[in-house]
Amino acid sequence: MTYVVTENCIKCKYMDCVEVCPVDCFYEGENMLVIHPDECIDCGVCEPECPAEAIVPDSDEGAADWVAINKDYANKWPNITAKGTSPADADEWKDKPNKKQQLSANPGSGS
Protein backbone atom coordinates (compact mmCIF):
# COMPACT_ATOMS: atom_id res chain seq x y z
CA MET A 1 0.00 0.00 0.00
CA THR A 2 1.03 3.57 -0.62
CA TYR A 3 -0.49 7.00 -0.26
CA VAL A 4 -1.60 9.11 -3.22
CA VAL A 5 -2.42 12.75 -3.78
CA THR A 6 -5.88 13.32 -5.22
CA GLU A 7 -7.66 16.14 -7.00
CA ASN A 8 -8.22 18.13 -3.80
CA CYS A 9 -4.58 19.23 -4.14
CA ILE A 10 -5.10 20.77 -7.57
CA LYS A 11 -4.64 24.55 -7.43
CA CYS A 12 -4.09 24.38 -3.64
CA LYS A 13 -0.65 22.78 -3.34
CA TYR A 14 -0.18 23.67 0.33
CA MET A 15 2.97 21.53 0.68
CA ASP A 16 2.69 20.93 4.45
CA CYS A 17 3.03 17.23 3.63
CA VAL A 18 6.48 17.70 2.12
CA GLU A 19 7.95 18.86 5.43
CA VAL A 20 7.06 15.65 7.27
CA CYS A 21 7.88 13.03 4.63
CA PRO A 22 10.82 10.92 5.85
CA VAL A 23 11.67 9.58 2.39
CA ASP A 24 11.18 12.70 0.22
CA CYS A 25 8.73 11.02 -2.17
CA PHE A 26 6.84 14.17 -3.22
CA TYR A 27 7.11 15.60 -6.72
CA GLU A 28 5.97 19.03 -7.79
CA GLY A 29 3.78 20.00 -10.68
CA GLU A 30 2.75 23.49 -11.65
CA ASN A 31 -0.47 23.29 -9.61
CA MET A 32 -0.33 19.98 -7.72
CA LEU A 33 1.95 17.61 -5.85
CA VAL A 34 2.15 13.84 -6.33
CA ILE A 35 3.65 10.96 -4.36
CA HIS A 36 5.92 8.46 -6.08
CA PRO A 37 4.23 5.15 -5.20
CA ASP A 38 7.47 3.18 -5.46
CA GLU A 39 9.17 5.47 -2.94
CA CYS A 40 6.36 5.89 -0.41
CA ILE A 41 6.91 3.72 2.69
CA ASP A 42 3.27 3.93 3.79
CA CYS A 43 4.09 5.68 7.06
CA GLY A 44 1.03 7.93 6.77
CA VAL A 45 2.55 11.03 8.39
CA CYS A 46 1.66 13.17 5.37
CA GLU A 47 -2.07 12.45 5.40
CA PRO A 48 -3.04 14.47 8.51
CA GLU A 49 -0.78 17.37 7.47
CA CYS A 50 -2.75 18.17 4.31
CA PRO A 51 -5.18 21.08 4.89
CA ALA A 52 -7.08 20.12 1.72
CA GLU A 53 -7.41 16.46 2.77
CA ALA A 54 -5.96 15.51 -0.61
CA ILE A 55 -3.81 12.59 0.55
CA VAL A 56 -5.41 9.15 0.89
CA PRO A 57 -4.31 5.51 0.98
CA ASP A 58 -4.27 3.89 -2.45
CA SER A 59 -6.90 1.47 -1.16
CA ASP A 60 -9.34 4.35 -0.61
CA GLU A 61 -12.47 4.36 -2.73
CA GLY A 62 -11.84 6.51 -5.78
CA ALA A 63 -8.04 6.45 -5.46
CA ALA A 64 -7.37 4.02 -8.32
CA ASP A 65 -7.17 6.68 -11.05
CA TRP A 66 -4.90 8.78 -8.85
CA VAL A 67 -2.40 5.96 -8.33
CA ALA A 68 -1.63 6.01 -12.06
CA ILE A 69 -1.58 9.82 -12.18
CA ASN A 70 0.79 10.02 -9.20
CA LYS A 71 3.16 7.45 -10.70
CA ASP A 72 3.13 9.04 -14.14
CA TYR A 73 3.84 12.58 -12.96
CA ALA A 74 6.34 11.50 -10.27
CA ASN A 75 8.46 10.19 -13.13
CA LYS A 76 8.24 13.55 -14.99
CA TRP A 77 8.17 16.26 -12.33
CA PRO A 78 11.01 17.42 -10.03
CA ASN A 79 11.39 16.02 -6.54
CA ILE A 80 10.59 18.46 -3.75
CA THR A 81 12.01 18.11 -0.24
CA ALA A 82 11.03 21.38 1.45
CA LYS A 83 7.80 23.31 1.75
CA GLY A 84 7.51 26.06 -0.81
CA THR A 85 5.02 28.85 -1.28
CA SER A 86 1.44 27.84 -2.00
CA PRO A 87 -0.50 29.64 -4.73
CA ALA A 88 -1.95 32.97 -3.61
CA ASP A 89 -5.48 31.74 -4.36
CA ALA A 90 -5.07 28.31 -2.72
CA ASP A 91 -7.72 28.97 -0.07
CA GLU A 92 -10.25 29.87 -2.77
CA TRP A 93 -9.70 26.49 -4.46
CA LYS A 94 -9.41 24.38 -1.29
CA ASP A 95 -12.90 22.91 -1.08
CA LYS A 96 -13.98 23.14 -4.71
CA PRO A 97 -15.08 19.82 -6.23
CA ASN A 98 -14.35 18.48 -9.71
CA LYS A 99 -10.94 20.08 -10.22
CA LYS A 100 -9.41 17.24 -12.24
CA GLN A 101 -9.79 19.19 -15.49
CA GLN A 102 -7.65 21.96 -13.92
CA LEU A 103 -4.64 19.64 -13.51
CA SER A 104 -1.62 21.03 -15.34
CA ALA A 105 0.89 18.57 -16.80
CA ASN A 106 3.63 21.19 -16.47
CA PRO A 107 6.34 20.59 -13.88
CA GLY A 108 6.78 22.83 -10.88
CA SER A 109 9.97 24.66 -9.97
CA GLY A 110 11.21 21.83 -7.76
CA SER A 111 12.50 24.20 -5.13
N, CA, C and O atoms as a DFTB+ gen file, in Angstrom:
444 C
 N C O
     1  1       0.843      -1.186       0.000
     2  2       0.000       0.000       0.000
     3  2       0.881       1.240       0.000
     4  3       2.003       1.234       0.506
     5  1       0.346       2.284      -0.574
     6  2       1.025       3.569      -0.623
     7  2      -0.029       4.662      -0.456
     8  3      -1.228       4.387      -0.464
     9  1       0.417       5.867      -0.308
    10  2      -0.490       7.003      -0.258
    11  2      -0.437       7.711      -1.601
    12  3       0.576       7.658      -2.300
    13  1      -1.530       8.373      -1.961
    14  2      -1.596       9.114      -3.219
    15  2      -2.204      10.490      -2.965
    16  3      -2.968      10.691      -2.021
    17  1      -1.844      11.419      -3.825
    18  2      -2.418      12.753      -3.782
    19  2      -3.563      12.773      -4.784
    20  3      -3.414      12.309      -5.915
    21  1      -4.692      13.302      -4.373
    22  2      -5.884      13.321      -5.217
    23  2      -6.208      14.745      -5.680
    24  3      -5.465      15.688      -5.411
    25  1      -7.321      14.871      -6.372
    26  2      -7.661      16.143      -7.000
    27  2      -7.870      17.302      -6.038
    28  3      -7.843      18.456      -6.464
    29  1      -8.076      17.029      -4.756
    30  2      -8.225      18.133      -3.801
    31  2      -6.976      19.006      -3.742
    32  3      -7.051      20.162      -3.326
    33  1      -5.838      18.471      -4.149
    34  2      -4.580      19.233      -4.141
    35  2      -4.495      20.229      -5.296
    36  3      -3.797      21.239      -5.207
    37  1      -5.205      19.938      -6.366
    38  2      -5.098      20.771      -7.572
    39  2      -5.448      22.223      -7.253
    40  3      -6.510      22.519      -6.705
    41  1      -4.546      23.101      -7.603
    42  2      -4.641      24.550      -7.429
    43  2      -4.569      24.994      -5.964
    44  3      -4.752      26.174      -5.663
    45  1      -4.303      24.048      -5.053
    46  2      -4.089      24.385      -3.640
    47  2      -2.599      24.263      -3.332
    48  3      -1.938      25.237      -2.973
    49  1      -2.089      23.042      -3.482
    50  2      -0.654      22.778      -3.343
    51  2      -0.064      23.428      -2.088
    52  3       0.870      24.225      -2.169
    53  1      -0.624      23.075      -0.930
    54  2      -0.178      23.669       0.335
    55  2       1.232      23.248       0.745
    56  3       1.958      24.048       1.336
    57  1       1.626      22.049       0.454
    58  2       2.973      21.529       0.681
    59  2       3.347      21.261       2.140
    60  3       4.521      21.027       2.427
    61  1       2.401      21.288       3.058
    62  2       2.690      20.934       4.453
    63  2       3.178      19.486       4.540
    64  3       3.991      19.148       5.400
    65  1       2.685      18.656       3.662
    66  2       3.029      17.234       3.626
    67  2       4.509      16.999       3.334
    68  3       5.103      16.049       3.843
    69  1       5.088      17.849       2.532
    70  2       6.482      17.698       2.117
    71  2       7.419      17.770       3.318
    72  3       8.407      17.039       3.389
    73  1       7.106      18.648       4.249
    74  2       7.949      18.863       5.430
    75  2       8.077      17.626       6.312
    76  3       9.105      17.439       6.963
    77  1       7.054      16.781       6.345
    78  2       7.060      15.645       7.270
    79  2       7.455      14.322       6.621
    80  3       7.643      13.331       7.326
    81  1       7.584      14.281       5.328
    82  2       7.879      13.033       4.626
    83  2       9.315      12.572       4.916
    84  3      10.267      13.285       4.598
    85  1       9.476      11.386       5.516
    86  2      10.818      10.923       5.853
    87  2      11.623      10.385       4.669
    88  3      12.832      10.187       4.784
    89  1      10.966      10.148       3.538
    90  2      11.672       9.578       2.387
    91  2      11.660      10.490       1.154
    92  3      12.088      10.078       0.076
    93  1      11.177      11.711       1.308
    94  2      11.180      12.695       0.217
    95  2      10.583      12.137      -1.073
    96  3      11.220      12.165      -2.126
    97  1       9.356      11.632      -0.981
    98  2       8.729      11.019      -2.165
    99  2       7.713      11.924      -2.852
   100  3       6.890      11.446      -3.633
   101  1       7.759      13.230      -2.569
   102  2       6.836      14.174      -3.220
   103  2       7.487      14.803      -4.446
   104  3       8.683      15.094      -4.463
   105  1       6.664      15.002      -5.463
   106  2       7.110      15.597      -6.721
   107  2       6.158      16.734      -7.048
   108  3       4.956      16.657      -6.793
   109  1       6.729      17.800      -7.623
   110  2       5.970      19.034      -7.788
   111  2       5.594      19.334      -9.225
   112  3       6.439      19.408     -10.117
   113  1       4.289      19.506      -9.418
   114  2       3.785      20.003     -10.681
   115  2       3.469      21.479     -10.561
   116  3       3.596      22.063      -9.484
   117  1       3.068      22.071     -11.643
   118  2       2.748      23.495     -11.645
   119  2       1.652      23.836     -10.635
   120  3       1.725      24.868      -9.969
   121  1       0.629      22.967     -10.517
   122  2      -0.465      23.293      -9.607
   123  2      -0.897      22.128      -8.710
   124  3      -2.006      22.126      -8.177
   125  1      -0.010      21.140      -8.548
   126  2      -0.333      19.977      -7.724
   127  2       0.946      19.255      -7.332
   128  3       1.970      19.374      -8.004
   129  1       0.876      18.507      -6.239
   130  2       1.954      17.608      -5.848
   131  2       1.499      16.178      -6.091
   132  3       0.300      15.904      -6.129
   133  1       2.454      15.262      -6.257
   134  2       2.149      13.836      -6.334
   135  2       3.152      13.079      -5.466
   136  3       4.216      13.593      -5.122
   137  1       2.788      11.854      -5.126
   138  2       3.651      10.961      -4.360
   139  2       4.118       9.856      -5.289
   140  3       3.316       9.262      -6.010
   141  1       5.414       9.580      -5.270
   142  2       5.918       8.462      -6.077
   143  2       5.570       7.173      -5.333
   144  3       6.090       6.928      -4.245
   145  1       4.687       6.340      -5.915
   146  2       4.232       5.145      -5.198
   147  2       5.324       4.120      -4.923
   148  3       5.194       3.324      -3.993
   149  1       6.380       4.122      -5.699
   150  2       7.472       3.179      -5.463
   151  2       8.432       3.659      -4.374
   152  3       9.269       2.889      -3.903
   153  1       8.318       4.913      -3.975
   154  2       9.174       5.473      -2.940
   155  2       8.469       5.628      -1.594
   156  3       9.116       5.661      -0.547
   157  1       7.145       5.722      -1.629
   158  2       6.360       5.890      -0.406
   159  2       6.495       4.639       0.466
   160  3       6.372       3.516      -0.022
   161  1       6.749       4.848       1.758
   162  2       6.906       3.717       2.685
   163  2       5.644       3.486       3.509
   164  3       5.662       2.719       4.472
   165  1       4.562       4.138       3.142
   166  2       3.270       3.925       3.787
   167  2       3.286       4.270       5.275
   168  3       2.627       3.606       6.075
   169  1       4.029       5.296       5.642
   170  2       4.088       5.676       7.058
   171  2       2.858       6.487       7.462
   172  3       2.463       6.471       8.628
   173  1       2.249       7.197       6.509
   174  2       1.030       7.933       6.770
   175  2       1.176       9.275       7.440
   176  3       0.166       9.906       7.750
   177  1       2.393       9.745       7.681
   178  2       2.546      11.027       8.387
   179  2       2.091      12.221       7.545
   180  3       1.770      13.275       8.093
   181  1       2.063      12.068       6.248
   182  2       1.661      13.170       5.371
   183  2       0.154      13.412       5.376
   184  3      -0.297      14.550       5.249
   185  1      -0.612      12.349       5.522
   186  2      -2.073      12.447       5.401
   187  2      -2.699      13.489       6.332
   188  3      -3.464      14.328       5.857
   189  1      -2.409      13.471       7.636
   190  2      -3.043      14.467       8.513
   191  2      -2.499      15.886       8.344
   192  3      -3.105      16.837       8.837
   193  1      -1.376      16.042       7.662
   194  2      -0.779      17.368       7.469
   195  2      -1.424      18.163       6.343
   196  3      -1.226      19.374       6.252
   197  1      -2.186      17.505       5.490
   198  2      -2.755      18.166       4.311
   199  2      -4.029      18.932       4.664
   200  3      -5.037      18.318       5.011
   201  1      -3.999      20.277       4.580
   202  2      -5.185      21.075       4.895
   203  2      -6.345      20.825       3.929
   204  3      -7.504      21.049       4.280
   205  1      -6.041      20.368       2.731
   206  2      -7.079      20.121       1.718
   207  2      -7.594      18.683       1.760
   208  3      -8.480      18.314       0.989
   209  1      -7.037      17.873       2.662
   210  2      -7.413      16.464       2.771
   211  2      -7.300      15.755       1.419
   212  3      -8.181      14.996       1.015
   213  1      -6.185      16.028       0.737
   214  2      -5.963      15.507      -0.611
   215  2      -5.153      14.216      -0.631
   216  3      -4.987      13.615      -1.693
   217  1      -4.650      13.782       0.505
   218  2      -3.808      12.585       0.550
   219  2      -4.598      11.439       1.171
   220  3      -5.134      11.556       2.273
   221  1      -4.658      10.320       0.431
   222  2      -5.411       9.152       0.885
   223  2      -4.613       7.884       0.602
   224  3      -3.717       7.891      -0.241
   225  1      -4.935       6.791       1.305
   226  2      -4.307       5.512       0.976
   227  2      -4.751       5.068      -0.419
   228  3      -5.857       5.391      -0.850
   229  1      -3.899       4.335      -1.118
   230  2      -4.269       3.893      -2.453
   231  2      -5.440       2.912      -2.440
   232  3      -6.038       2.647      -3.482
   233  1      -5.766       2.380      -1.280
   234  2      -6.905       1.474      -1.158
   235  2      -8.222       2.221      -0.964
   236  3      -9.288       1.605      -0.953
   237  1      -8.155       3.524      -0.813
   238  2      -9.338       4.350      -0.608
   239  2     -10.228       4.311      -1.842
   240  3      -9.743       4.246      -2.972
   241  1     -11.534       4.350      -1.609
   242  2     -12.470       4.356      -2.729
   243  2     -12.215       5.594      -3.599
   244  3     -12.144       6.710      -3.085
   245  1     -12.081       5.403      -4.874
   246  2     -11.838       6.507      -5.781
   247  2     -10.377       6.851      -5.995
   248  3     -10.066       7.770      -6.752
   249  1      -9.476       6.135      -5.346
   250  2      -8.045       6.449      -5.460
   251  2      -7.377       5.779      -6.659
   252  3      -6.272       6.170      -7.035
   253  1      -8.002       4.804      -7.255
   254  2      -7.369       4.016      -8.321
   255  2      -6.830       4.880      -9.466
   256  3      -5.690       4.696      -9.893
   257  1      -7.623       5.802      -9.957
   258  2      -7.166       6.681     -11.049
   259  2      -5.971       7.525     -10.608
   260  3      -5.082       7.819     -11.407
   261  1      -5.957       7.904      -9.353
   262  2      -4.904       8.781      -8.845
   263  2      -3.584       8.054      -8.630
   264  3      -2.526       8.684      -8.634
   265  1      -3.629       6.746      -8.443
   266  2      -2.399       5.962      -8.331
   267  2      -1.609       6.091      -9.625
   268  3      -0.407       6.353      -9.600
   269  1      -2.283       5.907     -10.753
   270  2      -1.626       6.012     -12.058
   271  2      -1.154       7.434     -12.334
   272  3      -0.064       7.631     -12.872
   273  1      -1.953       8.412     -11.975
   274  2      -1.578       9.818     -12.183
   275  2      -0.359      10.170     -11.340
   276  3       0.569      10.813     -11.830
   277  1      -0.354       9.751     -10.073
   278  2       0.794      10.017      -9.196
   279  2       2.055       9.386      -9.757
   280  3       3.100      10.036      -9.808
   281  1       1.976       8.140     -10.175
   282  2       3.163       7.447     -10.695
   283  2       3.669       8.109     -11.971
   284  3       4.870       8.324     -12.135
   285  1       2.752       8.427     -12.865
   286  2       3.135       9.040     -14.137
   287  2       3.852      10.375     -13.925
   288  3       4.939      10.590     -14.461
   289  1       3.247      11.262     -13.147
   290  2       3.845      12.581     -12.959
   291  2       5.073      12.557     -12.056
   292  3       5.960      13.398     -12.203
   293  1       5.142      11.608     -11.125
   294  2       6.337      11.503     -10.275
   295  2       7.563      11.162     -11.111
   296  3       8.690      11.478     -10.728
   297  1       7.345      10.524     -12.238
   298  2       8.459      10.193     -13.132
   299  2       8.803      11.336     -14.080
   300  3       9.781      11.242     -14.822
   301  1       8.019      12.415     -14.072
   302  2       8.241      13.549     -14.987
   303  2       8.564      14.855     -14.260
   304  3       9.276      15.707     -14.790
   305  1       8.043      15.004     -13.058
   306  2       8.175      16.258     -12.327
   307  2       9.365      16.217     -11.369
   308  3       9.826      15.136     -11.003
   309  1       9.869      17.386     -10.959
   310  2      11.010      17.419     -10.035
   311  2      10.624      17.032      -8.611
   312  3       9.519      17.317      -8.148
   313  1      11.549      16.385      -7.937
   314  2      11.385      16.021      -6.542
   315  2      11.416      17.283      -5.694
   316  3      12.157      18.219      -5.992
   317  1      10.624      17.306      -4.654
   318  2      10.591      18.455      -3.753
   319  2      10.789      17.942      -2.330
   320  3      10.143      16.977      -1.920
   321  1      11.675      18.583      -1.581
   322  2      12.013      18.107      -0.237
   323  2      11.759      19.141       0.854
   324  3      11.964      18.859       2.035
   325  1      11.319      20.321       0.473
   326  2      11.029      21.375       1.447
   327  2       9.757      22.103       1.031
   328  3       9.448      22.219      -0.155
   329  1       9.041      22.581       2.013
   330  2       7.802      23.306       1.747
   331  2       8.105      24.604       1.014
   332  3       8.976      25.375       1.417
   333  1       7.381      24.827      -0.053
   334  2       7.514      26.058      -0.812
   335  2       6.323      26.959      -0.543
   336  3       5.602      26.780       0.439
   337  1       6.127      27.917      -1.412
   338  2       5.019      28.853      -1.280
   339  2       3.810      28.333      -2.041
   340  3       3.904      27.998      -3.221
   341  1       2.693      28.270      -1.365
   342  2       1.443      27.840      -1.997
   343  2       0.925      28.951      -2.900
   344  3       1.285      30.113      -2.718
   345  1       0.084      28.608      -3.873
   346  2      -0.496      29.642      -4.730
   347  2      -1.281      30.668      -3.894
   348  3      -1.869      30.326      -2.867
   349  1      -1.280      31.897      -4.339
   350  2      -1.952      32.974      -3.611
   351  2      -3.448      32.716      -3.459
   352  3      -4.057      33.156      -2.484
   353  1      -4.042      32.009      -4.415
   354  2      -5.479      31.744      -4.363
   355  2      -5.808      30.325      -3.876
   356  3      -6.903      29.823      -4.131
   357  1      -4.879      29.689      -3.187
   358  2      -5.069      28.309      -2.718
   359  2      -6.323      28.151      -1.862
   360  3      -7.073      27.189      -2.032
   361  1      -6.552      29.077      -0.957
   362  2      -7.717      28.967      -0.074
   363  2      -9.034      29.044      -0.849
   364  3     -10.027      28.442      -0.441
   365  1      -9.047      29.768      -1.948
   366  2     -10.251      29.870      -2.770
   367  2     -10.570      28.541      -3.454
   368  3     -11.736      28.226      -3.691
   369  1      -9.537      27.765      -3.768
   370  2      -9.700      26.490      -4.459
   371  2      -9.839      25.305      -3.515
   372  3     -10.227      24.221      -3.951
   373  1      -9.536      25.483      -2.243
   374  2      -9.409      24.380      -1.290
   375  2     -10.573      23.389      -1.301
   376  3     -10.332      22.186      -1.404
   377  1     -11.760      23.821      -1.206
   378  2     -12.897      22.906      -1.082
   379  2     -13.739      22.783      -2.345
   380  3     -14.860      22.275      -2.296
   381  1     -13.219      23.236      -3.458
   382  2     -13.983      23.138      -4.708
   383  2     -13.920      21.705      -5.247
   384  3     -12.846      21.103      -5.287
   385  1     -15.049      21.169      -5.654
   386  2     -15.075      19.816      -6.230
   387  2     -14.740      19.836      -7.719
   388  3     -14.684      20.894      -8.345
   389  1     -14.522      18.662      -8.263
   390  2     -14.349      18.481      -9.714
   391  2     -13.253      19.352     -10.312
   392  3     -13.484      20.085     -11.273
   393  1     -12.065      19.266      -9.739
   394  2     -10.942      20.080     -10.222
   395  2     -10.027      19.315     -11.173
   396  3      -9.048      19.880     -11.661
   397  1     -10.313      18.068     -11.444
   398  2      -9.406      17.239     -12.241
   399  2      -9.068      17.888     -13.592
   400  3      -7.934      17.783     -14.061
   401  1     -10.028      18.544     -14.204
   402  2      -9.786      19.189     -15.494
   403  2      -8.832      20.373     -15.380
   404  3      -8.324      20.856     -16.392
   405  1      -8.583      20.849     -14.155
   406  2      -7.648      21.957     -13.919
   407  2      -6.201      21.498     -13.777
   408  3      -5.288      22.322     -13.743
   409  1      -5.990      20.188     -13.695
   410  2      -4.641      19.641     -13.512
   411  2      -3.727      20.024     -14.661
   412  3      -4.026      19.751     -15.823
   413  1      -2.616      20.654     -14.330
   414  2      -1.620      21.034     -15.340
   415  2      -0.556      19.943     -15.408
   416  3      -0.095      19.455     -14.376
   417  1      -0.171      19.566     -16.606
   418  2       0.893      18.568     -16.804
   419  2       2.278      19.191     -16.681
   420  3       3.280      18.475     -16.694
   421  1       2.347      20.505     -16.562
   422  2       3.629      21.194     -16.474
   423  2       4.301      20.940     -15.127
   424  3       3.634      20.879     -14.094
   425  1       5.626      20.793     -15.144
   426  2       6.339      20.590     -13.883
   427  2       6.378      21.873     -13.056
   428  3       6.227      22.976     -13.580
   429  1       6.582      21.698     -11.758
   430  2       6.777      22.830     -10.879
   431  2       8.244      23.235     -10.886
   432  3       9.039      22.717     -11.669
   433  1       8.592      24.166     -10.005
   434  2       9.972      24.657      -9.968
   435  2      10.918      23.674      -9.290
   436  3      12.126      23.705      -9.528
   437  1      10.371      22.800      -8.444
   438  2      11.210      21.831      -7.760
   439  2      12.059      22.414      -6.654
   440  3      13.030      21.797      -6.216
   441  1      11.696      23.595      -6.204
   442  2      12.495      24.201      -5.134
   443  2      11.650      24.493      -3.929
   444  3      12.156      25.005      -2.930
